[in-house]
Amino acid sequence: MTRALVTLACATTLAGTSLPALPAPPALPGQAKPQKARLFPPLDLGLLEAPDRDLWQKPDQIMDSLRIAEGSAVAEIGAAGGWFTVRLARRVGPNGRVYAEDVQPQMIDVISRRVKRENLQNVVPVLGTQSDPRMPPGIDAALIVETFHEMEDPVALLRNLARSLKPQALVGVVDYNPGAGGPGPRPDERVDPELEIRAAAAAGLQLLRREAVPPFQFLLVFEKATANGAP
């Protein structure tokens, strides 16, 4: 469940990569479980570290939208090599905490070495599963960046994540705009935002707003729904 980011420099290289189709998540009883997703290869982590990523990923805009501030406790689901983890750690500061989750042990090893190298003492690497990110209670915000298509059971994962959220916590899902253009997967391999919204709703998360992250991406912001469906 790692980042499926592709930089501008490598878009041509990955254009021919065969990725699995995006089945609907098992949001409702009777639906078939999705096929096993292909995880991002740890050996390709260098593709996620291009110097132009800050320009088009816009981490500050995303963190501002999720109200991530000094002292926040943040969950990053599918942290891969820790590119966003580092920026989250700097934002929350020494009084905050970043739980950098991934389902691949190799990614957890990379994150652990990275935070040690950069002396980030507020980051906790967490080895999760495809159905449970294993987050502690008291999370102020959770971030899922270009990872939804790698989730085998997004409803179960989001439901377990929701149990760890504070009452007013926000969940941000970042993905590529439908269609062609820029980095990212082919048009037929991009996640339909409506699929993400339905999965989140089945997990008890209410869509608050959708924001553009120009030029290539969008951000869906969710909050836990109450019994009557209102946030």
C-alpha positions in Angstrom: 0.0 0.0 0.0 2.6 2.4 -1.1 2.7 5.5 -3.1 2.0 5.1 -6.8 3.4 8.5 -7.7 5.2 8.9 -11.0 7.2 12.0 -11.6 7.2 14.0 -14.8 10.6 12.6 -15.7 9.5 9.0 -15.5 5.9 9.3 -16.9 7.0 8.0 -20.3 8.9 5.1 -18.7 5.9 3.9 -16.8 3.3 4.6 -19.4 3.5 1.0 -20.6 3.4 -0.6 -17.2 0.6 -3.1 -16.8 -1.4 -2.3 -13.6 -4.5 -4.1 -12.3 -7.9 -2.8 -13.1 -9.6 -0.9 -10.4 -12.5 -2.9 -9.1 -15.2 -1.4 -6.9 -14.4 -1.8 -3.2 -16.5 -4.2 -1.1 -18.6 -1.5 0.3 -21.9 -3.4 0.4 -22.8 -6.9 1.4 -22.8 -9.4 -1.5 -20.1 -7.5 -3.5 -17.1 -9.5 -4.6 -13.9 -8.7 -2.9 -11.4 -6.8 -5.1 -8.5 -8.5 -6.7 -5.2 -8.5 -5.1 -3.6 -5.1 -5.7 0.0 -4.7 -6.9 2.1 -2.8 -4.5 4.7 -0.3 -5.4 8.1 -2.0 -5.7 10.5 -0.9 -3.0 13.3 -1.0 -5.6 11.6 1.8 -7.5 11.4 4.3 -4.6 13.8 6.6 -6.4 11.0 7.5 -8.7 9.2 9.2 -5.8 12.0 11.5 -4.9 12.3 13.8 -8.0 13.1 17.4 -7.1 10.0 18.7 -8.9 7.6 16.7 -6.6 7.2 19.6 -4.1 6.0 21.8 -7.0 3.1 19.7 -8.1 2.4 17.6 -5.0 1.8 20.9 -3.0 2.3 19.3 0.5 1.7 22.6 2.3 -1.7 23.1 0.7 -2.7 19.5 1.6 -1.5 19.8 5.2 -3.2 23.2 5.6 -6.5 21.7 4.4 -6.3 18.9 7.0 -5.5 21.4 9.7 -2.2 19.7 10.5 -0.2 22.0 12.8 2.3 22.0 15.6 1.6 19.3 18.0 -0.8 17.3 15.8 -0.9 13.5 15.8 -1.0 12.4 12.2 -1.4 9.0 10.4 0.1 8.6 7.0 -1.3 5.5 5.4 0.9 4.0 2.7 4.0 6.1 3.6 6.3 4.2 1.1 9.8 5.7 1.4 8.7 8.6 3.7 8.8 11.5 1.3 5.6 13.0 2.8 6.5 11.6 6.2 9.4 14.0 6.5 7.3 17.0 5.6 4.6 16.0 8.1 7.2 15.5 10.8 8.6 19.0 10.2 5.0 20.5 10.3 3.9 18.8 13.6 7.3 19.6 15.3 8.8 17.9 18.4 5.5 18.0 20.3 3.6 16.2 17.5 3.7 12.6 16.2 3.6 11.1 12.8 2.7 7.4 12.4 4.1 6.3 9.1 2.3 3.2 8.1 2.9 0.7 5.3 2.1 -2.9 4.6 5.5 -3.8 3.1 8.3 -4.5 5.7 10.9 -3.2 3.2 9.2 0.2 3.2 9.2 0.3 7.0 12.9 -0.4 6.9 13.4 2.5 4.5 11.4 4.9 6.6 13.2 3.8 9.8 16.6 4.5 8.2 15.4 7.8 6.8 14.0 9.2 10.0 17.2 8.1 11.8 19.4 9.8 9.2 17.3 13.0 9.4 17.1 12.8 13.2 13.3 12.9 13.2 12.4 11.7 16.7 8.6 12.3 16.2 8.1 9.6 13.6 6.8 6.1 14.5 7.0 3.6 11.6 4.0 1.1 11.7 3.7 -2.1 9.8 0.0 -2.4 9.0 -2.1 -4.9 7.1 -4.4 -4.6 4.0 -7.4 -4.3 6.3 -6.0 -2.5 9.4 -3.4 0.3 9.5 -3.0 -0.4 13.3 -3.1 3.2 14.3 -3.3 4.2 18.0 -6.2 6.3 19.3 -6.1 10.0 19.3 -5.3 10.8 15.6 -5.9 14.4 14.6 -5.5 13.8 10.9 -4.9 11.0 8.4 -3.4 11.3 5.0 -3.6 8.8 2.1 -1.6 9.9 -1.0 -2.0 8.0 -4.3 -2.5 4.7 -2.4 -6.2 3.9 -2.8 -5.7 1.7 -5.9 -3.3 -0.5 -3.9 -5.9 -1.3 -1.1 -7.3 -4.8 -1.3 -10.1 -3.9 1.1 -10.5 -0.1 1.4 -13.7 -0.2 3.4 -12.2 -2.4 6.1 -9.0 -0.4 6.2 -10.9 3.0 6.4 -13.3 1.6 9.0 -10.4 0.6 11.2 -8.6 3.9 10.6 -11.8 5.8 11.6 -11.8 4.1 15.0 -8.5 5.8 15.8 -9.7 9.3 14.9 -10.6 12.0 17.3 -14.2 13.3 16.9 -13.2 16.3 14.8 -10.3 14.6 12.9 -10.0 14.9 9.2 -9.0 12.3 6.6 -7.4 13.4 3.3 -7.3 11.2 0.2 -5.1 12.6 -2.6 -5.2 11.1 -6.1 -4.7 12.0 -9.7 -7.4 13.7 -11.8 -9.3 11.5 -14.2 -8.0 11.5 -17.8 -4.6 12.0 -19.2 -1.9 14.5 -18.6 1.0 14.9 -16.3 2.6 12.2 -14.1 0.7 9.3 -12.8 -0.9 6.2 -14.3 -2.7 5.8 -17.6 -6.3 7.2 -17.8 -7.9 3.8 -17.5 -5.9 3.0 -14.4 -6.7 6.1 -12.4 -9.1 5.9 -9.5 -12.6 7.3 -9.9 -13.1 9.7 -7.0 -16.7 8.6 -6.7 -15.4 5.1 -5.9 -13.2 6.6 -3.1 -16.2 8.5 -1.7 -18.4 5.4 -1.7 -15.8 3.4 0.1 -15.3 6.1 2.7 -19.0 6.4 3.2 -19.3 2.7 3.8 -16.6 3.0 6.4 -18.4 5.7 8.3 -16.6 8.8 6.8 -18.6 11.8 5.5 -17.2 13.8 2.5 -16.7 17.4 3.6 -15.3 18.9 0.5 -13.3 18.2 -2.7 -10.3 20.5 -3.5 -8.2 20.9 -6.5 -4.5 20.3 -6.1 -3.4 21.7 -9.5 -2.2 20.9 -12.0 -2.6 17.1 -11.6 -4.4 16.1 -8.5 -7.4 16.4 -6.2 -7.9 16.2 -2.5 -11.0 14.6 -0.8 -11.5 15.7 2.8 -13.6 13.4 5.1 -14.7 13.5 8.7 -16.4 10.8 10.8 -20.2 10.8 10.3 -22.6 10.8 13.1 -25.5 8.4 13.5 -27.7 10.5 11.3 -25.1 10.9 8.6 -24.1 14.5 9.3 -20.5 15.3 10.2 
